[in-house]
Amino acid sequence: MKEITLYTDGACSGNPGPGGYGAVLVYGKREKELCGGEESTTNNRMELMGAIAGLEAIKEPCKVTLVSDSRYLVDAIEKGWLASWQAKNWKKADGKPALNVDLWKRLLVQLSRHDVSLSWIKGHAGHPYNERCDALAVSYYKRLQEERGT
């Protein structure tokens, strides 16, 4: 099974507001950058989309180390929140609806397809790939802002 490292980040101008995500896939000496976004979104949605887009871009099942500065993403999986929300018909421990269910469902498909381990890193702390992902995300939402003249 191929081993890939996936670095991701999400960014938003306002919450909600225009947002972007960036992802960098690293396989050996090869790298692939991805970015995208939405005109009205949240930072958490963009964090999830970075991971989803990166995992969906991998053509075959692989062993993936997903590196993110998002506690929302990493903790939801590692601390079992995601499994709990799913088991409770997408309700949180307080009984309120879980947020971003559409994206969590897409992510679950990818988590079942790949052997994924997660690694949290501190954001904006000089990690080259995290900074690169942030730059991709920010440049995408800035492009959205320019297109709509804000």
N, C-alpha and C positions, 0 to 999 in steps of 0.2 A: 504494500500500500504506500503510495506517494505521501511524503510529509511536506506540508505547506504551512507557512506562518501567514496569518491574516491580521493586519493592523487596521483598525477602524476608528473613526471619530465622526461626531455629528456637531453641528453648530446652528445657531438660530439667532436672528436679529429681532429681538422681541420674543415673547413666549406666550401666545403664538405670534408668528411672524414668518417672513421668508426664511427658509432653512436649507441647509445643504449637508451632505455627508461625503466622506472620503474614505477610500479603502485602498490598501496596497497589499497585493498578494505576492509572497516571496517563495519561490521554489528553486532551490539551488542558487544559481547566479541570475536567474530570470526574475523579473519584477513586472507586475501589471498594476496600473493605477485605474481606479474607478471613481466616479463622482456623479452626483445627482442631487435632486432636492425637490422642494415643493414651495409654492408661493405662500401658503398659510399652513404652518405646522408648528410642532414643538421640538425642543431640543431632544427630549426622550425619543420621539418618533424618528428623528434623524440618527440618533445613536443606534437604534434598532435597524434602520434601513442600511446603514453602513455594513453591519454584520450580515444582514440578509443578502444584500447585493454581492458582497464578497463570496459568501458561501454558494449562492446561486450561480456565480460565474465559473465555479469549479466543475469541470465536465464529467468527472468520475468520482466515486466515493474515495475520500482521502482521509488521512490523519491530519487534523488541522489544529494548530495552536492559534486561538483567537485572542488577540491582544487589544484591550480596550481601556480607556480611562473612565468608562461609564459604570459607576456603581449600580445604577438601575439595571443595566444589562447583566453584568457579572453576578451581582448578588441575587437577582431574580432566579438565576439558574443554579448557582452554587449553594444558596441558602434554601432552595426548595420552594420559593414563592411561586414560581411558574407552575410547578407540578401541583401545588395546592390550589392555585387559581383554577387550573384546568379541572381538577377533581371536584371543585365546588361550583362547577358550571360558570366559570369565569367571574367568581365573586371573591373579594379579598376577605381577610380575616374579620374585618369590621362589618361585613355583609354588603358593602358597597361594590358596584361593578368594577372589575379590573379595567385599567385603561389600555388602549392600543391592542385590543384583542386580535384585530385583523393581522397586525404585524407579528404578534406572538405566535399565531397559528402558522404563518409563513415560516417563521424561524424554527418552529418545532419540526416542520417537514425537513428542513436542512439538518437539524440536529440528529434526526433519525437516519439521514443519508450518509453523514460523515461521522468519523470518530473525533469529536471536538473536545478539546480541553481549553479552559479559559485562563487568562492571565490578566490581572488588573495592573495598570501602571498609572502613576500620577500624571495628570494632564498638565500641559504647559510647563514642563520641567526639563525641557531640552532633549527629550528622546527623539532622535532623528525621524523615525517613522511616524511617531505620534504627531510631531510638528508638521510633517508632510501631509498627513491625513487631515489635520486641522486646516492647513492652507488650501487643500482641495475643497473642503467643505465651505470655508469662508468665501473662497473665490466663486463658488457656485451660487451661494445666496446673494452675493454682491452683484453678480450678473443678472439674477432675477430682479433685484432692486433697480438696476439700470434699465432693464427692459420695460419696467412699469413706471419709470421716471420718479422713483422715490429716493 
